[in-house]
Amino acid sequence: MELFLDTADAQVVAELSEILSISGVTTNPTIITGSGKNPEQVADEMLAVLRPDQKLFMQVLAEDVDGIMADARAIVSLAPNICVKIPVTPAGLRAIKAAKIEGMCVLATAIYSADEGFLAAMNGADYLAPYVNRMCNLGDGMQQVADLQTMLDAHHLPTKICAASFKNTLQVHELILLGAGAATIPPEVAWSMIAHPSTQLAVDEFGTAWEQSFGRRTFA
C-alpha cells in the first residue's frame, strides 16, 4: 500500500517522512490557496524534501479538454516525479485518455461513486481518488469504495484506489481493511494514527521501573 500526505506544508512532510514510509504528497487547489503560497512555491518546497521515488500530485484548474491538457503539461514539466490530478467530469475523462497517450502519470479525482472511478480506470488513470468523508456524508461512502475495489479486481485493472478526504483514523482503518492500493491523509490524521497516548504511558512505565532498579533510563 502507498501512503501519501495531503498537504502543502513541506516541513510537515519532511518530519513525517522520517517516521513513516511516505510514498509522496497530494495537493489540490484548496490546499494550495489555503497555504498562502503560489503553486510554483509549493512545488519547489515539496520537491526539495521529496526523494525522486516519491510522487507529488498537483491538480489542473481548466475545465475544457484543451485547457486541462495545457495545465497538465505545465504541471508534469516541473519534475519527473510529478503526477497530474484530473477531476472526473466528461471533459476530464476525455483528458485522462489524452494524458495517458502522452505518457503522464494521472490521478482521477473528485470521485463520488464507484462507477465514476471505474470509468476513469477504463480510461487508463493510474490512481483514483474517491472522496471518502464526503461520500460518507451523502450515503454509504465506504461501501462505494469497496465496490470500486471489487470492480477493479474483477476486471484485472492495474489502477490503484488512492482514497482521499479523510476526517478521522477510523475511516483510514476501514480503507486499509478494504485492500485499497493507496490513501492520502492529512498530517493531523497521520499524527493521530501514530501518537496513541497509551503507548507513551507504557513507555513511561518501563522507564520508571528501569530507573528505580538500575538508576538510569537507558539499557547500557
DRENKOLTOR-225430 format. One record per residue: residue number from 1; x, y, z of N, C-alpha, C, O, CB in turn. Coordinates in pm, whole numbers, always signed. Each point is the difference from the previous one (the first is absolute). Glycine has a CB too. Layout:
N
{NUM {X Y Z} {X Y Z} {X Y Z} {X Y Z} {X Y Z}}
...
***
This chain:
220
{1 {+85 -120 +0} {-85 +120 +0} {+87 +124 +0} {+103 +5 +67} {-285 -128 +55}}
{2 {+140 +223 -198} {+70 +128 -3} {-73 +99 +92} {-122 +10 -3} {+203 -54 -235}}
{3 {-3 +114 +317} {-56 +100 +92} {+51 +138 -41} {+120 +25 -4} {-132 -194 +193}}
{4 {-82 +259 -218} {+33 +136 -39} {-50 +97 +107} {-94 -30 +73} {+83 -32 -317}}
{5 {+75 +178 +252} {-45 +107 +88} {-71 +106 -83} {+48 +39 -105} {+142 -82 +267}}
{6 {-304 +88 -114} {-82 +98 -71} {+25 +137 +62} {-66 +37 +97} {-112 -212 -153}}
{7 {+273 +249 +0} {+43 +124 +65} {+84 +84 -95} {+49 -49 -102} {-53 -67 +325}}
{8 {+20 +245 -188} {+91 +88 -72} {+115 +43 +90} {+76 +90 -35} {-265 -10 -108}}
{9 {+203 -144 +259} {+102 +35 +99} {+119 -93 -14} {-4 -113 +49} {-173 +200 +109}}
{10 {+282 -42 -222} {+118 -84 -25} {+72 -37 +129} {+57 -108 +10} {-33 +216 -232}}
{11 {-27 -20 +320} {+67 -29 +127} {-65 -120 +69} {+69 -87 +54} {-7 +329 -31}}
{12 {-195 -247 -25} {-72 -113 +59} {+30 -127 -76} {+15 -107 +59} {-197 +261 +19}}
{13 {+191 -144 -210} {+32 -117 -82} {+139 -53 +37} {+18 -121 +14} {-163 +211 -201}}
{14 {+240 -1 +201} {+136 -43 +36} {+1 -69 +136} {+68 -101 +17} {+27 +291 -152}}
{15 {-170 -136 +230} {-3 -57 +134} {-66 -137 +1} {+54 -95 +58} {-62 +325 +36}}
{16 {-108 -242 -159} {-70 -128 +0} {+71 -105 -85} {-13 -120 +25} {-200 +244 +10}}
{17 {+287 -80 -135} {+75 -94 -83} {+111 -68 +78} {+42 -110 -35} {-95 +248 -164}}
{18 {+100 -73 +305} {+101 -62 +86} {-62 -110 +85} {+71 -91 +44} {+56 +306 -39}}
{19 {-257 -208 +18} {-68 -94 +90} {-70 -110 -78} {+4 -117 +38} {-35 +300 +128}}
{20 {-35 -146 -276} {-84 -92 -76} {+58 -26 -139} {+86 +73 -47} {-284 +9 +173}}
{21 {+150 -187 -189} {+39 -31 -138} {-96 +73 -93} {-104 -55 -40} {+199 -172 +106}}
{22 {-61 +348 -101} {-86 +87 -80} {+34 -16 -148} {+117 +6 -39} {-135 +158 +231}}
{23 {-85 -186 -274} {+22 -17 -144} {-4 +133 -75} {+34 +5 -119} {-133 -232 +137}}
{24 {+58 +333 +49} {-5 +130 -66} {-105 +90 +60} {-45 -20 +113} {+124 -88 -319}}
{25 {-117 +209 +130} {-88 +106 +48} {-106 +31 -105} {+28 +7 -120} {+159 +90 +259}}
{26 {-310 -78 -91} {-106 +49 -87} {-35 +143 +41} {+2 +34 +118} {-92 -269 -154}}
{27 {+57 +315 -62} {-51 +134 +25} {-127 +17 -83} {-31 -83 -85} {+264 +178 +134}}
{28 {-306 +13 -23} {-110 +39 -87} {-10 +152 +5} {+67 +63 +82} {-193 -282 -42}}
{29 {+45 +280 -124} {-7 +147 -1} {-38 +60 +134} {+52 +105 +37} {-113 -120 -275}}
{30 {-29 -50 +313} {-40 +52 +130} {+116 -3 +99} {+21 +96 +74} {-255 -172 -118}}
{31 {+307 -33 +46} {+115 -12 +90} {+106 +104 -33} {+55 +64 +90} {-100 -309 -64}}
{32 {+72 +263 -154} {+104 +96 -39} {-41 +143 +30} {+79 +76 +55} {-6 -233 -234}}
{33 {-196 +195 +144} {-43 +137 +29} {-6 +25 +149} {+27 +111 +45} {-158 -108 -258}}
{34 {+95 -105 +291} {-4 +15 +145} {+137 +14 +63} {+11 +49 +112} {-217 -178 -114}}
{35 {+310 +87 -70} {+136 +9 +55} {+57 +140 -9} {+98 +32 +67} {-64 -268 -131}}
{36 {-96 +322 -20} {+52 +134 -19} {+119 +7 -94} {+63 +105 -13} {-143 -54 +239}}
{37 {+110 -163 -293} {+113 -7 -92} {-51 -19 -142} {-112 -47 -21} {+260 -48 +202}}
{38 {-65 +133 -278} {-40 -26 -138} {+38 -144 -37} {+83 -61 +68} {-53 +307 -129}}
{39 {-88 -302 -43} {+24 -141 -32} {+146 -32 -28} {+48 -108 +35} {-277 +99 -124}}
{40 {+299 +102 +25} {+141 -24 -30} {+82 -10 +128} {+92 -81 +9} {-120 +203 -226}}
{41 {-5 -38 +316} {+70 -5 +127} {-26 -131 +72} {+91 -62 +54} {-107 +310 -37}}
{42 {-110 -290 -17} {-34 -128 +63} {+76 -114 -68} {+57 -85 +68} {-285 +173 -7}}
{43 {+229 -88 -192} {+70 -106 -74} {+149 +0 +33} {+58 -106 +24} {-227 +124 -208}}
{44 {+231 +100 +184} {+144 +9 +28} {+32 -52 +141} {+96 -75 +19} {-79 +272 -174}}
{45 {-99 -157 +253} {+25 -41 +137} {-20 -151 +16} {+77 -66 +70} {-149 +293 +10}}
{46 {-30 -280 -143} {-26 -144 +10} {+109 -81 -69} {+48 -99 +55} {-293 +146 -46}}
{47 {+285 -6 -126} {+102 -73 -73} {+134 +3 +72} {+84 -88 -18} {-203 +142 -194}}
{48 {+138 +49 +296} {+125 +10 +76} {+7 -102 +113} {+108 -37 +45} {-100 +280 -100}}
{49 {-125 -290 +103} {-1 -96 +112} {-37 -142 -46} {+21 -95 +75} {-82 +282 +78}}
{50 {+8 -201 -273} {-37 -131 -51} {+116 -64 -75} {+77 +68 -68} {-316 +7 +52}}
{51 {+250 -207 +29} {+98 -74 -79} {-54 -19 -142} {-120 +16 -23} {+206 -134 +231}}
{52 {+0 +86 -303} {-48 -21 -137} {-104 -111 -13} {-81 +2 -92} {+302 +77 +15}}
{53 {-218 -175 +170} {-97 -110 -7} {-131 +32 +71} {-92 -82 +0} {+283 -75 -13}}
{54 {-200 +275 +73} {-125 +43 +64} {-74 +94 -95} {+61 +87 -63} {+41 -110 +295}}
{55 {-232 +4 -244} {-79 +75 -96} {-58 +128 +60} {-28 +7 +120} {-26 -221 -235}}
{56 {+36 +314 +29} {-72 +122 +35} {-117 +14 -96} {+19 -2 -122} {+191 +114 +213}}
{57 {-330 -98 -38} {-121 +13 -81} {-49 +145 +4} {-16 +58 +107} {-47 -300 -62}}
{58 {+39 +299 -163} {-56 +135 -10} {-115 -3 -99} {+0 -80 -94} {+224 +186 +149}}
{59 {-323 -18 -32} {-127 -11 -72} {-21 +109 -104} {+40 +115 +20} {-133 -220 +183}}
{60 {+32 +67 -314} {-36 +96 -105} {-115 +88 +49} {-76 -38 +88} {+152 -124 -269}}
{61 {-85 +280 +120} {-110 +93 +32} {-95 +19 -117} {-119 +25 +20} {+270 +90 +140}}
{62 {-100 -125 -282} {-84 +20 -118} {-110 -106 -4} {+14 -109 +57} {+182 +209 -182}}
{63 {-307 -67 +59} {-114 -91 -5} {-33 -51 -139} {-87 -86 -13} {+0 +205 +208}}
{64 {+154 -69 -299} {-18 -53 -135} {+121 -86 -33} {+105 +12 +62} {-243 +190 -133}}
{65 {+122 -290 -27} {+104 -98 -28} {+133 +65 -36} {+104 -37 +54} {-281 -120 -131}}
{66 {+173 +255 -12} {+126 +64 -41} {+66 +69 +119} {+122 -7 +18} {-214 +41 -249}}
{67 {+11 +32 +312} {+55 +69 +116} {+56 -98 +103} {+106 +23 +57} {-268 +162 -95}}
{68 {+89 -295 +61} {+49 -102 +93} {+134 -55 -47} {+91 -17 +81} {-328 -43 -19}}
{69 {+249 +33 -190} {+125 -55 -51} {+113 +102 +10} {+115 -37 +27} {-246 -109 -182}}
{70 {+100 +274 +133} {+104 +104 +15} {+46 +7 +145} {+120 +8 +27} {-220 +123 -218}}
{71 {+5 -135 +284} {+35 -1 +142} {+83 -123 +34} {+101 +9 +70} {-310 +119 -16}}
{72 {+166 -243 -103} {+68 -126 +29} {+144 +2 -49} {+90 -45 +71} {-309 -74 -84}}
{73 {+240 +169 -106} {+137 +7 -54} {+87 +93 +84} {+117 -28 +24} {-207 -17 -254}}
{74 {+32 +155 +274} {+76 +94 +83} {+37 -65 +134} {+110 +21 +50} {-228 +173 -159}}
{75 {+26 -271 +165} {+24 -64 +129} {+110 -106 -11} {+95 +1 +78} {-335 +41 -14}}
{76 {+228 -132 -161} {+98 -109 -8} {+136 +48 -46} {+100 -71 +16} {-287 -85 -65}}
{77 {+194 +276 -9} {+129 +53 -44} {+87 +44 +119} {+119 +24 -16} {-226 +50 -198}}
{78 {+47 -62 +331} {+74 +49 +117} {+103 -100 +50} {+105 +40 +49} {-304 +94 +12}}
{79 {+171 -263 -72} {+93 -103 +47} {-46 -137 -49} {-119 -18 -27} {+176 +157 +231}}
{80 {+35 -235 -215} {-38 -134 -48} {-94 -75 +93} {-73 -89 -45} {+290 +83 -70}}
{81 {-215 +39 +244} {-81 -76 +97} {-133 +69 +32} {-61 -29 +103} {+272 -61 -7}}
{82 {-255 +181 -182} {-128 +68 +21} {-110 -70 -79} {+16 -31 -118} {+103 +250 +157}}
{83 {-232 -242 +28} {-119 -57 -64} {-108 +107 -5} {-7 +88 +87} {+64 -322 -5}}
{84 {-141 +226 -182} {-105 +99 -17} {-134 -56 +49} {-34 -115 -26} {+157 +215 -170}}
{85 {-197 -15 +267} {-133 -37 +47} {-105 +63 -92} {+4 +119 -28} {+79 -136 +268}}
{86 {-175 -67 -286} {-104 +47 -92} {-136 -44 +52} {-23 -120 +19} {+184 +109 -216}}
{87 {-254 +105 +222} {-134 -38 +46} {-75 -81 -105} {+24 +15 -120} {-31 +191 +261}}
{88 {-83 -294 -94} {-69 -92 -91} {-127 +60 -61} {-105 -64 -3} {+197 -123 +138}}
{89 {-82 +310 -184} {-106 +58 -80} {+5 -63 -140} {+97 -69 -31} {-89 +289 +163}}
{90 {-110 -198 -217} {+10 -51 -137} {+127 +47 -71} {+67 -79 -67} {-315 +74 +58}}
{91 {+280 +134 +23} {+124 +51 -62} {+122 -63 +66} {+99 -30 -66} {-214 +247 +11}}
{92 {+107 -237 +187} {+111 -60 +70} {+26 -143 -43} {+115 -40 -15} {-166 +187 +205}}
{93 {-55 -223 -211} {+17 -138 -47} {+65 -4 -138} {+85 -85 -27} {-286 +17 +162}}
{94 {+162 +160 -221} {+65 +9 -132} {+147 +35 +17} {+86 -57 -68} {-304 +128 -37}}
{95 {+247 +22 +195} {+138 +44 +20} {+86 -110 +62} {+119 -10 -30} {-202 +244 +57}}
{96 {+23 -319 +58} {+76 -111 +58} {+51 -92 -111} {+115 -43 +3} {-254 +56 +208}}
{97 {+53 -42 -307} {+43 -84 -113} {+114 +67 -76} {+98 -66 -35} {-331 -27 +16}}
{98 {+221 +223 -5} {+103 +73 -75} {+130 +9 +79} {+109 -13 -56} {-289 +144 -58}}
{99 {+168 -109 +243} {+120 +11 +84} {+76 -132 +4} {+124 +0 -1} {-238 +175 +140}}
{100 {+42 -286 -134} {+67 -130 +2} {+69 -27 -133} {+106 -62 -3} {-275 -23 +167}}
{101 {+110 +130 -274} {+65 -15 -131} {+134 +72 -1} {+95 -44 -63} {-319 +25 -49}}
{102 {+230 +133 +184} {+125 +77 +8} {+93 -52 +108} {+107 +57 +23} {-232 +141 -105}}
{103 {+86 -305 +149} {+89 -62 +98} {+0 +62 +138} {+93 -23 +77} {+42 -36 -266}}
{104 {-236 +136 +221} {-6 +63 +132} {-49 -97 +107} {-75 -93 -29} {+32 +312 -82}}
{105 {+88 -196 +234} {-57 -68 +116} {-125 +78 +40} {+7 +120 +23} {+222 -207 +56}}
{106 {-343 +17 -72} {-128 +69 +20} {-74 -56 +122} {-12 -121 +17} {-2 +163 -264}}
{107 {-34 +49 +330} {-93 -34 +107} {-135 +61 -33} {-12 +121 -16} {+199 -131 +187}}
{108 {-289 -74 -183} {-136 +49 -22} {-60 +38 +135} {-3 -81 +92} {-26 -66 -299}}
{109 {-17 +270 +217} {-41 +52 +130} {-145 +48 +0} {-67 +0 -103} {+303 +65 +146}}
{110 {-282 -24 +76} {-138 +45 +21} {-99 -111 -34} {-105 +24 -61} {+174 +211 +9}}
{111 {-36 -358 +93} {-85 -117 -26} {-99 -16 +114} {+37 -3 +117} {+148 -109 -247}}
{112 {-313 +102 +95} {-107 -14 +98} {-79 -130 -15} {-95 -23 +74} {+79 +270 -70}}
{113 {+55 -333 -98} {-69 -128 -15} {+97 -102 -56} {+99 +35 -64} {-320 +80 +30}}
{114 {+190 -243 +59} {+82 -108 -54} {-1 +2 -153} {+101 -29 -64} {-150 -109 +268}}
{115 {-65 +172 -262} {-10 +2 -146} {+94 +104 -62} {+68 -28 -98} {-306 -47 +118}}
{116 {+241 +196 +39} {+92 +103 -50} {+143 -50 +4} {+76 +17 -96} {-233 +162 +174}}
{117 {+194 -239 +33} {+137 -48 +14} {+33 -109 -100} {+108 +0 -59} {-119 +59 +299}}
{118 {-81 -151 -259} {+25 -110 -94} {+18 +52 -142} {+88 -46 -72} {-220 -107 +219}}
{119 {+50 +249 -188} {+11 +54 -135} {+134 +72 -19} {+59 -6 -108} {-309 +31 +98}}
{120 {+297 +44 +114} {+131 +65 -8} {+111 -104 -12} {+98 +20 -72} {-185 +173 +207}}
{121 {+71 -304 -63} {+98 -108 -11} {+1 -58 -141} {+106 -32 -54} {-138 -20 +298}}
{122 {-85 +38 -303} {-9 -49 -137} {+72 +92 -98} {+50 -44 -104} {-268 -63 +161}}
{123 {+222 +236 -23} {+68 +97 -85} {+150 +6 +26} {+71 +77 -63} {-281 +55 +57}}
{124 {+258 -214 +100} {+144 -10 +21} {+56 +70 +120} {+121 +1 +19} {-109 -21 -254}}
{125 {-97 +80 +319} {+52 +71 +118} {+84 -93 +86} {-34 -116 +20} {-166 +267 -22}}
{126 {+311 -98 +53} {+89 -78 +86} {-57 -12 +141} {+14 -103 +65} {+182 +177 -201}}
{127 {-258 +33 +182} {-57 +6 +135} {-142 +56 -8} {-33 +77 -90} {+264 -47 +193}}
{128 {-313 -70 -5} {-136 +52 +14} {-15 +57 +140} {+35 -66 +98} {-126 -102 -266}}
{129 {+38 +289 +179} {-16 +64 +130} {-147 +18 +35} {-57 +107 -25} {+276 +10 -7}}
{130 {-282 -220 +89} {-135 +19 +53} {+6 +85 +126} {+90 -17 +83} {-165 -205 -179}}
{131 {-21 +314 +111} {-2 +89 +116} {-77 -67 +113} {-121 +18 +14} {+133 +186 -164}}
{132 {+59 -279 +231} {-62 -89 +98} {-95 +73 +95} {-117 -37 +9} {+318 -106 -25}}
{133 {-153 +244 +85} {-84 +66 +100} {-122 +66 -64} {-111 -10 +52} {+313 +48 +89}}
{134 {-181 +27 -254} {-112 +65 -68} {-101 -103 -50} {-121 +24 +5} {+272 +165 -72}}
{135 {-101 -302 +20} {-90 -107 -44} {-77 -58 +118} {-118 -34 -14} {+274 -18 -176}}
{136 {-91 +42 +304} {-68 -50 +120} {-110 +96 +43} {-103 -43 +52} {+313 -74 +19}}
{137 {-189 +246 -92} {-102 +99 +34} {-122 -10 -91} {-110 +43 +37} {+290 +107 +47}}
{138 {-161 -207 -201} {-109 -12 -97} {-67 -138 +3} {-107 -19 -58} {+227 +183 -85}}
{139 {-57 -259 +212} {-54 -136 +3} {+106 -96 +52} {+79 +36 +87} {-234 +16 -279}}
{140 {+157 -173 +138} {+96 -102 +43} {+126 +11 -84} {+24 -80 -90} {-211 -73 +163}}
{141 {+266 +253 -42} {+121 +27 -78} {+100 -113 +4} {+62 -30 -102} {-98 +267 +145}}
{142 {+53 -299 +73} {+97 -109 +11} {-40 -119 -86} {+85 -69 -54} {-29 +146 +285}}
{143 {-187 -102 -242} {-46 -109 -87} {+29 +31 -146} {+35 -89 -77} {-214 +34 +243}}
{144 {+165 +182 -204} {+32 +39 -137} {+148 -27 -30} {+34 -47 -108} {-216 +223 +115}}
{145 {+268 -145 +89} {+143 -27 -19} {+25 -150 -9} {+80 -46 -81} {-22 +258 +204}}
{146 {-127 -290 -37} {+13 -145 -5} {-46 -54 -135} {+63 -89 -57} {-99 +77 +305}}
{147 {-75 +66 -300} {-50 -41 -131} {+102 +32 -109} {+24 -80 -91} {-260 +117 +169}}
{148 {+296 +81 -67} {+99 +40 -100} {+119 -96 +1} {+47 -40 -107} {-118 +279 +133}}
{149 {+119 -275 +90} {+112 -94 +8} {-39 -136 -60} {+79 -63 -70} {+6 +181 +277}}
{150 {-206 -162 -179} {-49 -126 -57} {-5 +8 -152} {+38 -95 -69} {-172 +52 +277}}
{151 {+85 +156 -261} {-5 +18 -145} {+139 -8 -63} {+20 -66 -101} {-224 +208 +131}}
{152 {+300 -74 +32} {+137 +0 -54} {+57 -141 +1} {+62 -43 -97} {-29 +279 +177}}
{153 {-54 -307 +30} {+52 -136 +12} {-67 -93 -101} {+66 -83 -62} {-19 +124 +305}}
{154 {-179 -27 -257} {-75 -91 -87} {+42 +13 -146} {-3 -97 -76} {-188 +110 +234}}
{155 {+231 +109 -196} {+37 +24 -140} {+150 +12 -20} {+47 +39 -107} {-265 +75 +77}}
{156 {+293 -147 +134} {+147 -8 -7} {+61 +132 -49} {+93 +0 -82} {-112 -246 +39}}
{157 {-33 +357 +94} {+54 +130 -35} {+111 +37 +99} {-17 -20 +120} {-205 +92 -221}}
{158 {+334 -19 +52} {+113 +31 +88} {-15 +130 +79} {+81 +29 +87} {+58 -152 -247}}
{159 {-242 +200 +130} {-21 +128 +68} {-13 -18 +151} {-65 -93 +47} {-47 +179 -253}}
{160 {+175 +4 +281} {-7 -5 +146} {-99 +103 +53} {-4 +114 -46} {+242 -194 +54}}
{161 {-317 +38 +89} {-78 +99 +75} {+95 +76 +89} {+79 -59 +74} {-287 -86 -78}}
{162 {+199 +278 -2} {+75 +87 +92} {-105 +83 +74} {-23 +116 -32} {+234 -107 -119}}
{163 {-273 -71 +249} {-113 +63 +69} {+43 +130 +67} {+112 +12 +52} {-215 -237 -15}}
{164 {+12 +323 -38} {+30 +132 +54} {-118 +49 +83} {-100 -70 +15} {+250 +121 -213}}
{165 {-136 +68 +252} {-106 +64 +79} {-31 -81 +126} {-111 -49 +19} {+15 +146 -229}}
{166 {+198 -109 +296} {-17 -68 +128} {-11 +103 +112} {+67 +103 -2} {+60 -304 -83}}
{167 {-212 +171 +183} {-14 +88 +115} {+38 -68 +131} {+12 +66 +103} {-191 +53 -226}}
{168 {+197 -251 +121} {+35 -70 +124} {+74 -129 -31} {+3 -45 -115} {-203 +145 +230}}
{169 {+260 -158 -13} {+81 -119 -19} {-85 -123 -31} {+48 -92 -68} {+121 +189 +222}}
{170 {-294 -102 -107} {-85 -115 -28} {-23 -16 -149} {-1 -112 -52} {-110 +142 +273}}
{171 {+91 +81 -291} {-20 -7 -145} {+124 -57 -68} {-13 -81 -93} {-143 +278 +105}}
{172 {+273 -157 +32} {+124 -54 -58} {+12 -149 +31} {+37 -79 -86} {+75 +305 +108}}
{173 {-143 -262 +102} {+3 -139 +42} {-88 -88 -90} {+42 -106 -45} {+2 +182 +282}}
{174 {-166 -30 -261} {-93 -77 -83} {+49 -8 -144} {-17 -103 -66} {-171 +173 +214}}
{175 {+248 +38 -197} {+51 +2 -136} {+113 -101 -15} {+6 -71 -101} {-71 +312 +79}}
{176 {+155 -248 +119} {+110 -97 -5} {-55 -142 -2} {+50 -86 -73} {+101 +246 +194}}
{177 {-254 -185 -41} {-62 -133 +4} {-59 -39 -135} {-4 -118 -35} {-46 +153 +276}}
{178 {+5 +64 -317} {-59 -29 -132} {+104 -46 -101} {-34 -55 -105} {-141 +224 +153}}
{179 {+302 -146 -17} {+106 -40 -92} {+29 +100 -109} {+55 -37 -104} {-119 -192 +152}}
{180 {+28 +356 -27} {+29 +103 -100} {+151 +15 -17} {+77 -20 +95} {-292 +140 -38}}
{181 {+256 -83 -177} {+142 +8 -29} {+71 +120 +57} {+122 -1 +14} {-174 -120 -215}}
{182 {-23 +227 +235} {+63 +121 +50} {-102 +84 +75} {-121 -17 -16} {+286 +14 -175}}
{183 {-115 +94 +272} {-84 +97 +69} {+80 +127 +19} {+122 -4 +17} {-253 -178 +100}}
{184 {+62 +294 -119} {+65 +126 +31} {-71 +63 +118} {-121 +21 -3} {+193 +11 -238}}
{185 {+4 -2 +346} {-61 +44 +125} {+60 +133 +45} {+117 +27 -26} {-159 -266 +89}}
{186 {-38 +321 +5} {+53 +125 +54} {+103 -30 +109} {-11 -103 +67} {-206 +222 -121}}
{187 {+314 -32 +74} {+100 -24 +104} {-60 -21 +138} {+50 -81 +78} {+106 +218 -211}}
{188 {-264 -64 +166} {-59 -14 +133} {-58 -140 +22} {+4 -53 +111} {-55 +298 -111}}
{189 {-1 -306 -107} {-49 -138 +12} {+118 -96 +14} {-7 -96 +76} {-198 +154 -213}}
{190 {+312 -31 +63} {+119 -84 +13} {+54 +3 +142} {+34 -105 +56} {+21 +148 -296}}
{191 {-48 +75 +300} {+49 +12 +137} {-92 -75 +96} {+48 -60 +96} {+56 +283 -151}}
{192 {-232 -219 +31} {-95 -71 +86} {+21 -151 -6} {-23 -71 +97} {-141 +256 -129}}
{193 {+207 -232 -84} {+21 -144 -16} {+126 -49 +71} {+8 -117 +37} {-125 +132 -255}}
{194 {+215 +74 +237} {+129 -43 +56} {+27 +56 +138} {+108 -22 +54} {-24 +5 -285}}
{195 {-177 +88 +288} {+26 +65 +129} {-106 -39 +102} {-57 +86 +66} {+166 +106 -183}}
{196 {-135 -323 +131} {-97 -45 +99} {+55 +28 +140} {+111 -43 +31} {-199 -137 -189}}
{197 {+14 +251 +242} {+53 +39 +131} {+37 -120 +88} {+91 +11 +82} {-229 +194 -97}}
{198 {+72 -317 -1} {+30 -116 +83} {+139 -58 -31} {+64 -59 +87} {-308 +9 -76}}
{199 {+289 +68 -135} {+134 -48 -34} {+106 +73 +80} {+93 -63 +52} {-172 +7 -282}}
{200 {+67 +188 +241} {+97 +77 +79} {-10 -33 +147} {+101 -4 +70} {-110 +186 -239}}
{201 {-113 -207 +218} {-15 -40 +140} {+75 -130 +28} {+65 -14 +104} {-289 +127 -96}}
{202 {+216 -209 -100} {+71 -126 +17} {+151 +23 +1} {+72 -59 +82} {-260 -61 -195}}
{203 {+236 +206 +22} {+143 +31 -4} {+44 +64 +131} {+107 -32 +52} {-119 +61 -302}}
{204 {-68 +62 +304} {+33 +66 +127} {+8 -101 +114} {+87 +9 +87} {-200 +200 -168}}
{205 {+21 -305 +80} {+2 -103 +105} {+126 -85 -8} {+62 -30 +102} {-313 +25 -106}}
{206 {+290 -34 -117} {+122 -77 -17} {+121 +77 +53} {+83 -54 +72} {-184 -60 -272}}
{207 {+108 +243 +159} {+113 +82 +40} {+8 +20 +150} {+109 -5 +59} {-124 +119 -276}}
{208 {-100 -93 +280} {-3 +21 +145} {+46 -124 +75} {+80 +8 +93} {-267 +155 -122}}
{209 {+136 -279 -13} {+40 -125 +65} {+150 -25 -15} {+66 -42 +94} {-295 -51 -137}}
{210 {+281 +119 -76} {+144 -22 -27} {+85 +95 +83} {+102 -40 +57} {-156 -36 -291}}
{211 {+11 +202 +240} {+77 +99 +77} {+1 -34 +149} {+102 +17 +66} {-161 +157 -237}}
{212 {-53 -220 +222} {-6 -36 +142} {+91 -117 +33} {+53 -9 +111} {-287 +92 -105}}
{213 {+252 -173 -102} {+85 -117 +24} {+147 +24 -30} {+87 -50 +72} {-283 -90 -124}}
{214 {+225 +218 -55} {+138 +11 -45} {+53 +143 -3} {+116 +23 -33} {-158 -226 -101}}
{215 {-44 +300 +169} {+46 +138 +9} {+23 +68 -132} {+70 +101 -7} {+30 -163 +217}}
{216 {-156 +9 -314} {+14 +64 -132} {-120 -37 -86} {-75 -92 +31} {+329 +86 -14}}
{217 {-272 +81 -128} {-111 -26 -92} {+53 -45 -137} {-67 +21 -101} {-75 +150 +222}}
{218 {+257 -231 -124} {+57 -60 -121} {+39 -142 +31} {+17 -37 +116} {+66 +261 -199}}
{219 {-68 -306 -23} {+37 -140 +22} {+143 -12 +53} {+27 -77 +92} {-186 +9 -274}}
{220 {+249 +146 +121} {+142 -10 +36} {+44 +121 +82} {+116 +9 +39} {-73 -142 -247}}
***
